[in-house]
């Protein structure tokens, strides 16, 4: 349930601050790196090749139609569709920092920090830290999307959920399956209790190359535990109003199907377009804050490769 | 629903982007010509585009390439792809020829003009293959939203 808001506000989210600090700390030693692979020997004396020093930066200039499931939130201005992002991919001695390749996501909202624990020919086990859900606050939502003032005003700010996860990746011919077992952690609830819960995130992506086109078909299923869902779409006792009754959400699922295409335009520029349809558990519609359990996100733009 | 489109904030970066793209396209389209003197006669032999870009290292690149040669005097040539003995075509007593070939390769390819009379290479031009992303075996970022 990625509740996203104004890109500029994302950096203000304190949950990203420690992720940024951790990233800088780990990668501050890259000054003298080179493009190499790190060969380690495990207990069976079998070589394990981890990523050496490699980097790539991409400038993502895309228009994104990014509807929310929160009631009344819509993109009203052209500028809200323009979501530039700097996509980062750095690896060093098994550590990696990466941004979802085709996610227009400014700053660190879509960045993953990880370490390759086990690297085998067809599969891999990583430890990762990433934001599984973006936070929101009612004031910025109303400002951003012209949301229903009466319905949304006065809600507590929901911080992003940062997850620490074990990721299993399985590589097939032109396909990838990933499975994250994560513990997500967010801000305290109305009672001052810590909000945290399990997130299980799976995704399968298949590449269909056609001439100079890359065509990706993807599908995913994600489980969010009750604490996490309730943190975002529950209505606490301190938030109850005449039109906003108390609501406690259940754990739920999100299913996704995705189509993405990319085509080179020149040595540095490529065209990209994609669409993701997400269906959340039907239960989410019971929340007074939610008016739909299905959203379709569309992205169209160009990438510049540095 | 999305009626307020009057603010042109997004237009500025898009124009900048368009300018950058156009500049790059212009640079990429400048043909690279390799000529060799034949009997003191220069032949201009060019390929357009001169560069074929693929997304991933090692992937075949596809393009329709226009090969053009101009000679001050009419001559007889055959067109070859370097390293292959089969000719792509021959032209008798011509001084200006344009021909389209379907390019499919993951490596740069040289095209050669050879004299019909002695098979001597008279001129060469090349279509280079470049790529945008390194072909890592660990493709982690295959997700959009």
Boltz contact constraints between the chains, C-beta under 6 A:
constraints:
  - contact:
      token1: [A, 61]
      token2: [B, 17]
      max_distance: 6.0
  - contact:
      token1: [A, 74]
      token2: [B, 1]
      max_distance: 6.0
  - contact:
      token1: [A, 76]
      token2: [B, 4]
      max_distance: 6.0
  - contact:
      token1: [A, 77]
      token2: [B, 4]
      max_distance: 6.0
  - contact:
      token1: [A, 77]
      token2: [B, 7]
      max_distance: 6.0
  - contact:
      token1: [A, 78]
      token2: [B, 5]
      max_distance: 6.0
  - contact:
      token1: [A, 78]
      token2: [B, 10]
      max_distance: 6.0
  - contact:
      token1: [A, 79]
      token2: [B, 7]
      max_distance: 6.0
  - contact:
      token1: [A, 79]
      token2: [B, 9]
      max_distance: 6.0
  - contact:
      token1: [A, 79]
      token2: [B, 10]
      max_distance: 6.0
  - contact:
      token1: [A, 82]
      token2: [B, 10]
      max_distance: 6.0
  - contact:
      token1: [A, 98]
      token2: [B, 140]
      max_distance: 6.0
  - contact:
      token1: [A, 98]
      token2: [B, 141]
      max_distance: 6.0
  - contact:
      token1: [A, 100]
      token2: [B, 141]
      max_distance: 6.0
  - contact:
      token1: [A, 100]
      token2: [B, 143]
      max_distance: 6.0
  - contact:
      token1: [A, 101]
      token2: [B, 141]
      max_distance: 6.0
  - contact:
      token1: [A, 102]
      token2: [B, 144]
      max_distance: 6.0
  - contact:
      token1: [A, 103]
      token2: [B, 144]
      max_distance: 6.0
  - contact:
      token1: [A, 103]
      token2: [B, 145]
      max_distance: 6.0
  - contact:
      token1: [A, 176]
      token2: [B, 139]
      max_distance: 6.0
  - contact:
      token1: [A, 176]
      token2: [B, 142]
      max_distance: 6.0
  - contact:
      token1: [A, 203]
      token2: [B, 143]
      max_distance: 6.0
  - contact:
      token1: [A, 205]
      token2: [B, 142]
      max_distance: 6.0
  - contact:
      token1: [A, 211]
      token2: [B, 62]
      max_distance: 6.0
  - contact:
      token1: [A, 212]
      token2: [B, 54]
      max_distance: 6.0
  - contact:
      token1: [A, 212]
      token2: [B, 62]
      max_distance: 6.0
  - contact:
      token1: [A, 214]
      token2: [B, 55]
      max_distance: 6.0
  - contact:
      token1: [A, 258]
      token2: [B, 144]
      max_distance: 6.0
  - contact:
      token1: [A, 260]
      token2: [B, 144]
      max_distance: 6.0
  - contact:
      token1: [A, 264]
      token2: [B, 53]
      max_distance: 6.0
  - contact:
      token1: [A, 264]
      token2: [B, 55]
      max_distance: 6.0
  - contact:
      token1: [A, 266]
      token2: [B, 24]
      max_distance: 6.0
  - contact:
      token1: [A, 266]
      token2: [B, 25]
      max_distance: 6.0
  - contact:
      token1: [A, 266]
      token2: [B, 28]
      max_distance: 6.0
  - contact:
      token1: [A, 267]
      token2: [B, 53]
      max_distance: 6.0
  - contact:
      token1: [A, 267]
      token2: [B, 130]
      max_distance: 6.0
  - contact:
      token1: [A, 269]
      token2: [B, 21]
      max_distance: 6.0
  - contact:
      token1: [A, 274]
      token2: [B, 144]
      max_distance: 6.0
  - contact:
      token1: [A, 276]
      token2: [B, 144]
      max_distance: 6.0
  - contact:
      token1: [A, 276]
      token2: [B, 145]
      max_distance: 6.0
  - contact:
      token1: [A, 297]
      token2: [B, 145]
      max_distance: 6.0
  - contact:
      token1: [A, 305]
      token2: [B, 132]
      max_distance: 6.0
